Amino acid sequence: MRHRVKKHLHLKGKDQAHRKSVVRSLVSAFFEKGSIVTTNKRALAITPTIEKLIEVAKGPTTEYNKIRYIAPEVFTEAASRAIMSVAKNYTERHGGYSRITPIKYRDGDGALLVKIELV
Protein backbone atom coordinates (compact mmCIF):
# COMPACT_ATOMS: atom_id res chain seq x y z
CA MET A 1 0.00 0.00 0.00
CA ARG A 2 1.06 3.57 -0.54
CA HIS A 3 0.18 5.18 2.76
CA ARG A 4 1.64 8.59 3.59
CA VAL A 5 3.19 9.08 0.14
CA LYS A 6 3.29 12.70 -0.97
CA LYS A 7 1.52 12.50 -4.29
CA HIS A 8 2.44 16.00 -5.41
CA LEU A 9 6.16 15.17 -5.46
CA HIS A 10 6.12 12.50 -8.17
CA LEU A 11 6.98 14.89 -11.03
CA LYS A 12 6.38 12.51 -13.96
CA GLY A 13 8.45 9.47 -13.05
CA LYS A 14 11.73 11.18 -12.18
CA ASP A 15 13.95 9.40 -9.71
CA GLN A 16 14.43 10.70 -6.18
CA ALA A 17 17.71 12.53 -6.81
CA HIS A 18 16.26 14.36 -9.81
CA ARG A 19 13.12 15.36 -7.88
CA LYS A 20 15.22 16.70 -5.02
CA SER A 21 17.42 18.65 -7.42
CA VAL A 22 14.41 20.17 -9.18
CA VAL A 23 12.85 21.20 -5.88
CA ARG A 24 16.12 22.69 -4.60
CA SER A 25 16.71 24.73 -7.74
CA LEU A 26 13.12 26.01 -7.84
CA VAL A 27 13.21 26.98 -4.16
CA SER A 28 16.54 28.76 -4.64
CA ALA A 29 15.22 30.70 -7.63
CA PHE A 30 12.00 31.51 -5.78
CA PHE A 31 13.75 33.10 -2.82
CA GLU A 32 16.33 34.92 -4.95
CA LYS A 33 13.73 36.48 -7.25
CA GLY A 34 10.68 36.66 -5.01
CA SER A 35 8.39 34.94 -7.52
CA ILE A 36 8.72 32.49 -10.40
CA VAL A 37 6.58 31.16 -13.24
CA THR A 38 6.48 27.38 -13.41
CA THR A 39 4.06 24.52 -13.95
CA ASN A 40 1.32 23.81 -11.46
CA LYS A 41 2.78 20.43 -10.50
CA ARG A 42 6.18 21.92 -9.68
CA ALA A 43 4.62 24.80 -7.75
CA LEU A 44 2.69 22.33 -5.60
CA ALA A 45 5.91 20.36 -5.05
CA ILE A 46 7.89 23.34 -3.71
CA THR A 47 5.17 24.87 -1.52
CA PRO A 48 5.80 22.62 1.55
CA THR A 49 9.53 23.30 1.35
CA ILE A 50 8.95 27.06 1.21
CA GLU A 51 6.65 26.88 4.24
CA LYS A 52 9.13 24.81 6.27
CA LEU A 53 12.10 27.06 5.47
CA ILE A 54 10.27 30.23 6.49
CA GLU A 55 9.08 28.57 9.71
CA VAL A 56 12.65 27.54 10.54
CA ALA A 57 13.97 31.04 9.82
CA LYS A 58 11.29 32.50 12.12
CA GLY A 59 12.02 30.07 14.91
CA PRO A 60 13.68 30.75 18.26
CA THR A 61 16.89 28.81 17.54
CA THR A 62 20.27 30.42 16.94
CA GLU A 63 21.34 31.81 13.58
CA TYR A 64 23.89 29.04 13.21
CA ASN A 65 21.29 26.29 13.60
CA LYS A 66 18.96 28.02 11.15
CA ILE A 67 21.72 28.18 8.54
CA ARG A 68 22.56 24.51 9.13
CA TYR A 69 18.96 23.53 8.39
CA ILE A 70 18.47 25.90 5.43
CA ALA A 71 21.75 25.26 3.59
CA PRO A 72 20.98 21.72 2.32
CA GLU A 73 17.57 22.84 1.00
CA VAL A 74 18.86 25.61 -1.33
CA PHE A 75 21.76 25.89 -3.75
CA THR A 76 23.06 29.42 -3.21
CA GLU A 77 24.08 31.55 -0.28
CA ALA A 78 22.00 34.42 -1.66
CA ALA A 79 18.88 32.29 -1.39
CA SER A 80 19.59 31.41 2.24
CA ARG A 81 20.15 35.09 3.06
CA ALA A 82 16.87 35.91 1.32
CA ILE A 83 15.04 33.32 3.43
CA MET A 84 16.39 34.88 6.61
CA SER A 85 15.35 38.38 5.53
CA VAL A 86 11.91 37.31 4.28
CA ALA A 87 11.12 35.53 7.55
CA LYS A 88 11.31 38.83 9.45
CA ASN A 89 8.21 40.02 7.57
CA TYR A 90 6.08 37.10 8.77
CA THR A 91 6.49 37.17 12.55
CA GLU A 92 2.73 37.38 13.20
CA ARG A 93 1.66 34.98 10.45
CA HIS A 94 1.34 31.21 10.99
CA GLY A 95 1.51 29.64 7.53
CA GLY A 96 0.25 30.53 4.09
CA TYR A 97 3.34 32.41 2.98
CA SER A 98 3.01 31.73 -0.75
CA ARG A 99 0.29 32.24 -3.34
CA ILE A 100 -0.19 30.24 -6.54
CA THR A 101 -1.91 32.15 -9.35
CA PRO A 102 -2.79 30.42 -12.66
CA ILE A 103 -1.55 32.30 -15.73
CA LYS A 104 -2.19 30.29 -18.90
CA TYR A 105 -1.78 26.92 -20.58
CA ARG A 106 1.58 26.37 -22.28
CA ASP A 107 1.37 26.10 -26.08
CA GLY A 108 3.73 23.16 -26.48
CA ASP A 109 2.26 20.59 -24.13
CA GLY A 110 -0.78 22.24 -22.58
CA ALA A 111 0.66 22.34 -19.06
CA LEU A 112 -0.87 24.90 -16.72
CA LEU A 113 1.63 27.67 -15.99
CA VAL A 114 1.29 29.38 -12.64
CA LYS A 115 3.04 32.20 -10.83
CA ILE A 116 4.10 31.42 -7.29
CA GLU A 117 4.92 34.41 -5.11
CA LEU A 118 5.18 35.47 -1.51
CA VAL A 119 2.03 36.87 0.08
Buried (B, 14 or more C-beta within 10 A) or exposed (E): EEEEEEEBBEBEEEEEEEBBEBBBBBBBBBBBEEEBEBBBBBBBBBBEBBBBBBBBBBEEEEEEEBBEBBEEBBBBEEBBBBBBEBBEEBEEEEEEBBEEEEEEEEEEEEBEBBBBBBE
